[in-house]
Amino acid sequence: MRQLLLAPLAVALSLPLMAAAAAPAPAPAPAQPVVVELFTSQGCSSCPPADLAVAAVADRPDVIALSFNVTYWNHLGWKDTFSRPEFTARQVAYAKALGHAAPFTPEVVAGGRVDAVANTPGRVDALIAKGRAQPTTSVTAVDGKVTVAAGVAPRRGADVWLVHYDPRTIQVPVKAGENTGKTLPQRNVVRSLRRLGDWRGEAATFIAPPAGPGLRTVVLVQGRDGGAILGAARL
């Protein structure tokens, strides 16, 4: 009689355990590509090795590599053909956020979190590992509209940036300055940087102007004033 009473009880107790075992595990959050930003200049003699080291990771699916050409070398004999003041302003913001007295080239910033000269493949790889982090939001785009999903925003909010860049390797002949006579290969050169608006943790949609012919687009969600990159996507 005791066995007849215990058997149904054992079956009943096993059912929740079986259900728990059969339930699928929650999917891990998708890994965010590490945004690798190179601040460089065609007039800087120490920049070509960093240009090559960052170009070497440009095809990695876990990396978004961007080359920003700055302006403060332009008065030293050669005006960088891709330099723009807004790129210099971006690097100045990073200098303040990362504790530097002034910007410098070459500088590589990973994830908006860490930076180094990173002028060899090994140094770039190490910086990517340090800059890797789980996203706090996700970015999608349909029909020219960029949507940033709800997520965790910094107390001061974040900026949403639209970046258009040239994915080709461009050969640049330099005719003056420190790199006189050299032809410099540059890849993933940023051609425009535009702030789309604010993100404060709630889902938000922005209109994204199309890229020019041959250019590609990424969207970055980033803490204010050179903060960490919270979400990034190729569009």
VEXDREN-2710 file (C-alpha; in Angstrom, 1 decimal):
% VEXDREN-2710
k/r/px/py/pz
1/MET/0.0/0.0/0.0
2/ARG/2.9/2.4/0.8
3/GLN/4.4/1.8/-2.6
4/LEU/1.1/2.6/-4.4
5/LEU/0.9/5.9/-2.6
6/LEU/4.5/6.9/-3.2
7/ALA/4.6/6.1/-6.9
8/PRO/2.1/8.7/-8.0
9/LEU/3.8/11.2/-5.7
10/ALA/7.2/10.5/-7.3
11/VAL/5.7/10.9/-10.8
12/ALA/4.1/14.3/-9.8
13/LEU/7.4/15.5/-8.4
14/SER/9.3/14.5/-11.5
15/LEU/7.0/16.5/-13.9
16/PRO/8.3/20.0/-13.0
17/LEU/11.9/18.7/-13.2
18/MET/11.3/17.3/-16.6
19/ALA/9.6/20.6/-17.8
20/ALA/12.5/22.6/-16.4
21/ALA/15.0/20.4/-18.2
22/ALA/13.1/20.7/-21.5
23/ALA/12.8/24.5/-21.4
24/PRO/15.3/26.1/-23.8
25/ALA/18.0/28.2/-22.2
26/PRO/17.7/31.9/-22.9
27/ALA/19.7/33.1/-25.9
28/PRO/22.8/35.0/-25.0
29/ALA/22.9/38.7/-25.9
30/PRO/24.4/39.2/-29.3
31/ALA/28.0/40.3/-29.2
32/GLN/28.6/43.9/-30.3
33/PRO/31.2/44.6/-32.9
34/VAL/34.1/46.5/-31.4
35/VAL/34.3/49.9/-32.9
36/VAL/38.0/50.6/-33.7
37/GLU/38.7/54.3/-34.5
38/LEU/42.0/55.3/-35.9
39/PHE/42.9/59.0/-35.6
40/THR/45.6/59.6/-38.2
41/SER/47.1/62.1/-40.7
42/GLN/48.8/61.8/-44.0
43/GLY/51.3/64.4/-42.7
44/CYS/52.4/62.3/-39.7
45/SER/55.5/60.1/-40.3
46/SER/54.6/57.7/-37.5
47/CYS/51.0/57.0/-38.7
48/PRO/51.5/54.7/-41.7
49/PRO/52.2/51.6/-39.5
50/ALA/49.0/52.2/-37.5
51/ASP/47.1/52.7/-40.8
52/LEU/48.2/49.3/-41.9
53/ALA/47.5/47.6/-38.5
54/VAL/44.0/48.9/-38.4
55/ALA/43.3/48.1/-42.1
56/ALA/44.3/44.5/-41.3
57/VAL/41.3/44.0/-39.0
58/ALA/38.8/45.9/-41.3
59/ASP/37.3/42.6/-42.7
60/ARG/36.7/41.0/-39.3
61/PRO/33.0/40.6/-38.6
62/ASP/33.5/41.4/-34.9
63/VAL/35.1/44.8/-35.7
64/ILE/33.9/48.0/-37.2
65/ALA/37.1/49.8/-38.3
66/LEU/37.0/53.6/-39.0
67/SER/39.8/55.9/-40.0
68/PHE/39.4/59.6/-39.0
69/ASN/41.9/62.0/-40.6
70/VAL/42.5/65.0/-38.3
71/THR/43.4/68.6/-39.2
72/TYR/46.2/69.7/-36.8
73/TRP/49.0/68.4/-39.0
74/ASN/47.8/70.4/-42.0
75/HIS/50.0/73.4/-41.3
76/LEU/53.2/71.4/-41.4
77/GLY/53.7/71.1/-45.1
78/TRP/50.9/68.8/-46.3
79/LYS/47.1/69.2/-46.1
80/ASP/45.5/65.9/-45.4
81/THR/43.1/65.2/-48.3
82/PHE/40.5/63.5/-46.0
83/SER/40.8/65.7/-42.9
84/ARG/37.8/67.4/-41.4
85/PRO/37.4/69.7/-38.3
86/GLU/34.6/67.5/-36.9
87/PHE/37.0/64.5/-36.9
88/THR/39.5/66.5/-34.9
89/ALA/36.7/67.6/-32.5
90/ARG/35.8/64.0/-31.9
91/GLN/39.4/63.1/-31.0
92/VAL/39.6/66.1/-28.7
93/ALA/36.5/64.8/-26.9
94/TYR/38.3/61.4/-26.5
95/ALA/41.4/63.1/-25.2
96/LYS/39.4/64.7/-22.4
97/ALA/37.4/61.6/-21.6
98/LEU/40.5/59.3/-21.5
99/GLY/42.6/61.6/-19.5
100/HIS/45.1/63.0/-22.1
101/ALA/46.4/66.6/-22.0
102/ALA/46.0/66.8/-25.8
103/PRO/45.2/64.6/-28.8
104/PHE/48.0/62.7/-30.6
105/THR/48.6/60.6/-33.7
106/PRO/48.4/57.8/-34.3
107/GLU/45.8/57.0/-31.7
108/VAL/43.5/54.0/-31.8
109/VAL/40.3/54.0/-29.6
110/ALA/38.4/50.7/-29.1
111/GLY/34.8/50.7/-28.0
112/GLY/35.1/54.3/-26.9
113/ARG/36.7/52.9/-23.7
114/VAL/40.4/52.4/-24.2
115/ASP/43.1/53.8/-26.4
116/ALA/46.8/53.3/-27.4
117/VAL/49.2/54.1/-30.2
118/ALA/48.5/50.6/-31.5
119/ASN/50.8/50.7/-34.5
120/THR/51.3/46.9/-34.8
121/PRO/48.7/44.1/-35.4
122/GLY/49.4/42.7/-32.0
123/ARG/48.7/46.0/-30.2
124/VAL/45.5/46.4/-32.2
125/ASP/44.4/42.9/-31.3
126/ALA/45.1/43.6/-27.6
127/LEU/43.2/46.9/-27.7
128/ILE/40.2/45.2/-29.3
129/ALA/40.1/42.6/-26.5
130/LYS/40.2/45.4/-23.9
131/GLY/37.5/47.4/-25.6
132/ARG/35.0/44.5/-26.0
133/ALA/31.7/44.9/-24.1
134/GLN/28.1/43.7/-24.3
135/PRO/25.8/46.3/-25.9
136/THR/23.2/48.1/-23.8
137/THR/21.0/48.7/-26.9
138/SER/20.7/47.6/-30.5
139/VAL/20.4/49.5/-33.7
140/THR/18.4/48.6/-36.9
141/ALA/17.5/50.4/-40.1
142/VAL/14.7/50.1/-42.6
143/ASP/13.9/52.5/-45.5
144/GLY/16.2/55.2/-44.3
145/LYS/15.0/55.1/-40.7
146/VAL/17.3/54.2/-37.9
147/THR/15.8/52.7/-34.7
148/VAL/17.6/52.5/-31.4
149/ALA/15.9/50.0/-29.1
150/ALA/15.1/50.6/-25.5
151/GLY/18.0/49.9/-23.2
152/VAL/20.2/51.2/-20.4
153/ALA/21.4/54.8/-21.1
154/PRO/24.0/56.8/-19.1
155/ARG/22.6/59.4/-16.7
156/ARG/23.5/62.2/-19.1
157/GLY/22.1/60.3/-22.1
158/ALA/23.9/59.4/-25.3
159/ASP/24.5/60.7/-28.8
160/VAL/23.5/58.8/-32.0
161/TRP/26.1/59.2/-34.7
162/LEU/25.8/58.5/-38.4
163/VAL/29.1/57.6/-40.1
164/HIS/29.7/57.3/-43.8
165/TYR/33.0/55.7/-44.8
166/ASP/34.8/54.5/-47.9
167/PRO/35.5/50.7/-47.6
168/ARG/38.2/50.7/-50.3
169/THR/41.9/50.9/-49.9
170/ILE/42.8/54.3/-51.3
171/GLN/46.4/55.0/-52.4
172/VAL/47.3/58.6/-51.5
173/PRO/50.5/60.1/-53.0
174/VAL/51.9/62.6/-50.5
175/LYS/53.9/65.4/-52.1
176/ALA/55.1/67.4/-49.1
177/GLY/55.6/67.2/-45.3
178/GLU/57.0/64.3/-43.3
179/ASN/55.8/61.7/-45.7
180/THR/57.0/63.4/-48.9
181/GLY/57.4/61.0/-51.8
182/LYS/55.4/58.2/-50.2
183/THR/52.2/56.7/-51.4
184/LEU/50.1/55.9/-48.3
185/PRO/47.3/53.2/-48.4
186/GLN/44.3/54.2/-46.3
187/ARG/41.2/52.1/-45.7
188/ASN/37.7/52.7/-44.3
189/VAL/38.3/56.4/-44.5
190/VAL/35.4/58.3/-42.8
191/ARG/34.0/60.8/-45.2
192/SER/31.2/62.3/-43.0
193/LEU/30.1/62.3/-39.4
194/ARG/26.7/63.5/-38.4
195/ARG/24.9/63.6/-35.1
196/LEU/21.3/62.3/-35.5
197/GLY/20.1/63.1/-32.0
198/ASP/19.8/62.0/-28.4
199/TRP/19.1/58.6/-26.9
200/ARG/18.0/58.4/-23.2
201/GLY/17.1/54.8/-22.9
202/GLU/13.7/54.7/-24.6
203/ALA/13.3/53.4/-28.1
204/ALA/13.8/56.1/-30.6
205/THR/13.8/56.5/-34.4
206/PHE/15.9/58.8/-36.5
207/ILE/16.0/59.7/-40.2
208/ALA/19.3/58.7/-41.8
209/PRO/20.5/60.5/-44.9
210/PRO/21.7/58.1/-47.6
211/ALA/25.4/57.6/-48.1
212/GLY/27.1/58.8/-51.3
213/PRO/28.1/56.4/-54.1
214/GLY/30.4/53.7/-52.9
215/LEU/30.2/54.6/-49.3
216/ARG/29.0/52.5/-46.4
217/THR/27.2/53.4/-43.2
218/VAL/27.4/52.6/-39.5
219/VAL/25.4/54.0/-36.6
220/LEU/27.0/54.5/-33.2
221/VAL/25.2/55.1/-29.9
222/GLN/27.7/56.7/-27.6
223/GLY/27.9/58.3/-24.2
224/ARG/28.2/62.0/-24.2
225/ASP/31.5/63.8/-24.9
226/GLY/33.6/60.8/-25.9
227/GLY/32.0/58.2/-23.7
228/ALA/31.7/54.5/-24.2
229/ILE/30.0/53.1/-27.3
230/LEU/26.8/51.5/-26.1
231/GLY/25.5/50.1/-29.4
232/ALA/26.8/49.9/-33.0
233/ALA/25.7/48.5/-36.3
234/ARG/26.6/48.4/-39.9
235/LEU/23.6/49.4/-42.0
END
